[in-house]
Amino acid sequence: MTLPYLDDPGTLDEMTVMELDGLVAKINAFLGREHQSDGTHGAITATSLVVVGGIRANGRAVPMGDWAAVPYAATDFTASGTMLWTVEPADVQVRRFTVIGHTLHYNLALVATTVGGTVSSELRVALPKGYTVAALSNQICVRNDAGTGNQAGLATSVPGDKFVRCQLPTGANWTVATNSTSIYATLTIEVTG
């Protein structure tokens, strides 16, 4: 970005013109480091940064690092095969997320849910905001299969999926049960979008 200059520098004495030229050169060098030629900002180098109101990235409405609740939708809870998973609004104790860059942090507490139909190995929870898994991840969760007590489970995210697969660690099928299956997880997932 170049600052405007005098229309007629010849009206000034030589010493003033030299001082003005030096000052304009310093200002141009300073502004040119972080501005484009049209005056818009380029890459900014700072020794510190104070932000009021949070930083928003990639067109997101919520500032990076701020947690948001996922609105309830019964269709966000599915299962593999023909197994049915019913999660009622009261079963959702916690379902919140935050995104920093392409890293989704997802916190779940789904308590006293119902499993029915033909048993299978996966209970599936949709990712918020339609995010898609970018890289494989296998993480530990806590699960309570049909009221048998809290035990370790597996939460798997597969590239291309828009959900997390909650599984028993042995790959066994979930048990048909009414209001007694729970999943607790705090997950970190690489996403696109």
MARDREN-387033 format. One record per residue (C-alpha): residue in three letters; x, y negated, z. Coordinates in pm, whole numbers, plus 32768, in hexadecimal, padded with zeros to 4 digits. Example, Ala and Ser with C-alpha at 12.3 -4.5 7.8 and 13.67 -1.06 7.14 Angstrom:
<atoms>
ATOM   rest      u      v      w
ATOM    ALA   84CE   81C2   830C
ATOM    SER   8557   806A   82CA
</atoms>
This chain:
<atoms>
ATOM   rest      u      v      w
ATOM    MET   8000   8000   8000
ATOM    THR   8096   7EB1   7F9B
ATOM    LEU   802B   7D72   8046
ATOM    PRO   7FC6   7C49   7F6E
ATOM    TYR   80D0   7B40   7F40
ATOM    LEU   80CB   79C7   7F14
ATOM    ASP   803E   7943   7DCD
ATOM    ASP   8155   7841   7DB0
ATOM    PRO   8282   788D   7E8F
ATOM    GLY   833D   7771   7DE1
ATOM    THR   8292   7674   7EC2
ATOM    LEU   835A   76F9   7FEE
ATOM    ASP   84C9   76B9   8039
ATOM    GLU   85BF   77D2   7FEF
ATOM    MET   85F7   7835   815D
ATOM    THR   847E   785A   819F
ATOM    VAL   8456   792C   8065
ATOM    MET   8572   7A13   80D7
ATOM    GLU   84D7   7A3A   8231
ATOM    LEU   8380   7A77   8199
ATOM    ASP   840F   7B78   80A4
ATOM    GLY   84BA   7C31   81C4
ATOM    LEU   837E   7C2E   8296
ATOM    VAL   82A2   7CA9   8177
ATOM    ALA   839E   7DBE   8129
ATOM    LYS   8398   7E34   8296
ATOM    ILE   821C   7E2E   82A2
ATOM    ASN   8201   7EEA   8158
ATOM    ALA   82FB   7FF0   81D1
ATOM    PHE   8239   801B   8316
ATOM    LEU   80E0   8031   8275
ATOM    GLY   815E   8103   8153
ATOM    ARG   81BA   8221   823C
ATOM    GLU   8051   826A   8296
ATOM    HIS   7F80   81CA   8183
ATOM    GLN   7F34   821A   801B
ATOM    SER   7F65   8110   7F0F
ATOM    ASP   7DEE   80BF   7F22
ATOM    GLY   7E03   8079   8099
ATOM    THR   7D65   81BE   8112
ATOM    HIS   7E1B   828D   8217
ATOM    GLY   7F14   8396   81B1
ATOM    ALA   7FC8   847F   82A1
ATOM    ILE   7FDD   83DB   83F6
ATOM    THR   8101   8418   84E0
ATOM    ALA   80BF   83C8   864B
ATOM    THR   8176   83FB   8791
ATOM    SER   802A   841D   8848
ATOM    LEU   7EB8   841F   87F6
ATOM    VAL   7D8E   83B3   88C3
ATOM    VAL   7C3A   8408   8833
ATOM    VAL   7AEF   8395   88BF
ATOM    GLY   79C6   846E   8857
ATOM    GLY   7A8A   859A   87D8
ATOM    ILE   7B25   85F9   868C
ATOM    ARG   7A44   868C   8582
ATOM    ALA   7ADA   8763   8471
ATOM    ASN   7A5F   87FF   832D
ATOM    GLY   7914   8740   8335
ATOM    ARG   78A3   87DF   847B
ATOM    ALA   77AC   8722   8558
ATOM    VAL   7843   879C   86A1
ATOM    PRO   79A0   8725   8705
ATOM    MET   7AB5   882A   8702
ATOM    GLY   7AC6   88E4   884A
ATOM    ASP   7968   8880   88BB
ATOM    TRP   788B   89AD   88FF
ATOM    ALA   7732   89C7   8863
ATOM    ALA   7612   8AB3   88A8
ATOM    VAL   759D   8B9A   8792
ATOM    PRO   7424   8B76   8761
ATOM    TYR   7365   8CB8   87A0
ATOM    ALA   72FA   8D81   866E
ATOM    ALA   7289   8EEB   8691
ATOM    THR   7322   8F37   853A
ATOM    ASP   747F   8EEB   85C4
ATOM    PHE   747C   903B   867B
ATOM    THR   7489   9172   859F
ATOM    ALA   7520   92CE   85A2
ATOM    SER   75C3   93C6   84B6
ATOM    GLY   74F6   94D2   840A
ATOM    THR   7388   94D6   846B
ATOM    MET   73C5   9488   85D8
ATOM    LEU   72FE   9360   865D
ATOM    TRP   7388   9260   8751
ATOM    THR   7290   9179   87FA
ATOM    VAL   7321   9049   88A8
ATOM    GLU   7217   8F67   893C
ATOM    PRO   7258   8DF6   898C
ATOM    ALA   726E   8E44   8B02
ATOM    ASP   737C   8F4C   8AB7
ATOM    VAL   7469   8E3F   8A36
ATOM    GLN   7518   8DBE   8B6D
ATOM    VAL   7633   8D20   8AA5
ATOM    ARG   766A   8CF6   8930
ATOM    ARG   7753   8BD1   88F0
ATOM    PHE   786F   8B83   8802
ATOM    THR   7975   8A86   87A2
ATOM    VAL   7A45   8A6E   8665
ATOM    ILE   7BA1   89DD   8647
ATOM    GLY   7C1A   89E1   84E1
ATOM    HIS   7BBF   8B3F   846B
ATOM    THR   7BC5   8BDC   85C5
ATOM    LEU   7A71   8C32   8659
ATOM    HIS   7A5A   8C68   87D0
ATOM    TYR   7917   8D22   881B
ATOM    ASN   788E   8D62   897A
ATOM    LEU   7775   8E62   89A5
ATOM    ALA   76AE   8EED   8AC8
ATOM    LEU   758A   8FBD   8A48
ATOM    VAL   74E5   9065   8B71
ATOM    ALA   73D2   916D   8B91
ATOM    THR   7398   919A   8A1B
ATOM    THR   72DE   92BA   8978
ATOM    VAL   736A   93C3   888A
ATOM    GLY   7278   9497   87BD
ATOM    GLY   724F   9559   867B
ATOM    THR   734F   9657   8604
ATOM    VAL   748D   9627   86D0
ATOM    SER   75C6   95A8   8625
ATOM    SER   7719   951B   8686
ATOM    GLU   76FD   939F   8657
ATOM    LEU   7637   9287   86F4
ATOM    ARG   766E   914B   8624
ATOM    VAL   7665   8FDE   868C
ATOM    ALA   765D   8ED5   857A
ATOM    LEU   776B   8DCD   8577
ATOM    PRO   76EB   8C6B   85AD
ATOM    LYS   76B1   8B76   8490
ATOM    GLY   76DC   8C81   8384
ATOM    TYR   7855   8CA1   83B8
ATOM    THR   7901   8DC3   8307
ATOM    VAL   7A17   8E97   839E
ATOM    ALA   7B65   8E53   82EF
ATOM    ALA   7C4A   8F54   8397
ATOM    LEU   7C1F   909F   844C
ATOM    SER   7C11   908A   85C4
ATOM    ASN   7BD5   9190   86D0
ATOM    GLN   7B95   9109   882C
ATOM    ILE   7B27   9191   8979
ATOM    CYS   79CA   9142   89F6
ATOM    VAL   7901   91BC   8B1F
ATOM    ARG   77D2   9291   8AD4
ATOM    ASN   76C9   9340   8B9D
ATOM    ASP   7630   9459   8ACF
ATOM    ALA   74D2   94A9   8B4F
ATOM    GLY   751A   9440   8CB4
ATOM    THR   7649   9524   8CE4
ATOM    GLY   7718   9407   8D76
ATOM    ASN   780A   930A   8CE7
ATOM    GLN   7924   93A9   8C22
ATOM    ALA   7A19   9346   8B12
ATOM    GLY   7994   932B   89B2
ATOM    LEU   7A1B   92BC   8861
ATOM    ALA   79B8   9184   879F
ATOM    THR   7A2B   919D   8636
ATOM    SER   7A28   9089   8531
ATOM    VAL   7A54   90FD   83C8
ATOM    PRO   7AB4   900D   82AD
ATOM    GLY   7983   8FA3   81E6
ATOM    ASP   788C   8FEF   8300
ATOM    LYS   77B1   8EE3   8398
ATOM    PHE   778E   8FA2   84E0
ATOM    VAL   7851   904E   85F5
ATOM    ARG   7835   91CA   861B
ATOM    CYS   7812   9236   8787
ATOM    GLN   7875   93A1   87BA
ATOM    LEU   78B8   94A2   88C4
ATOM    PRO   7A30   94DF   88D6
ATOM    THR   7A0F   964B   8869
ATOM    GLY   793E   95F0   8736
ATOM    ALA   7818   96A9   87D2
ATOM    ASN   76B1   9642   8798
ATOM    TRP   75FA   9551   887B
ATOM    THR   74E4   95E3   8952
ATOM    VAL   7373   959A   891A
ATOM    ALA   7303   94D2   8A4A
ATOM    THR   7211   93BC   8AA7
ATOM    ASN   7294   927C   8B4B
ATOM    SER   73D8   9319   8BC5
ATOM    THR   74EA   92E3   8AC1
ATOM    SER   75D4   91B9   8AED
ATOM    ILE   7701   9124   8A3B
ATOM    TYR   77F2   901F   8AC4
ATOM    ALA   7909   8F90   89ED
ATOM    THR   79E6   8E62   89BA
ATOM    LEU   7A76   8E88   885C
ATOM    THR   7B6D   8DD1   877F
ATOM    ILE   7B2A   8E07   860C
ATOM    GLU   7BCD   8D78   84D3
ATOM    VAL   7AB7   8CF7   83F1
ATOM    THR   7A82   8C4C   82A5
ATOM    GLY   7994   8B29   8272
</atoms>
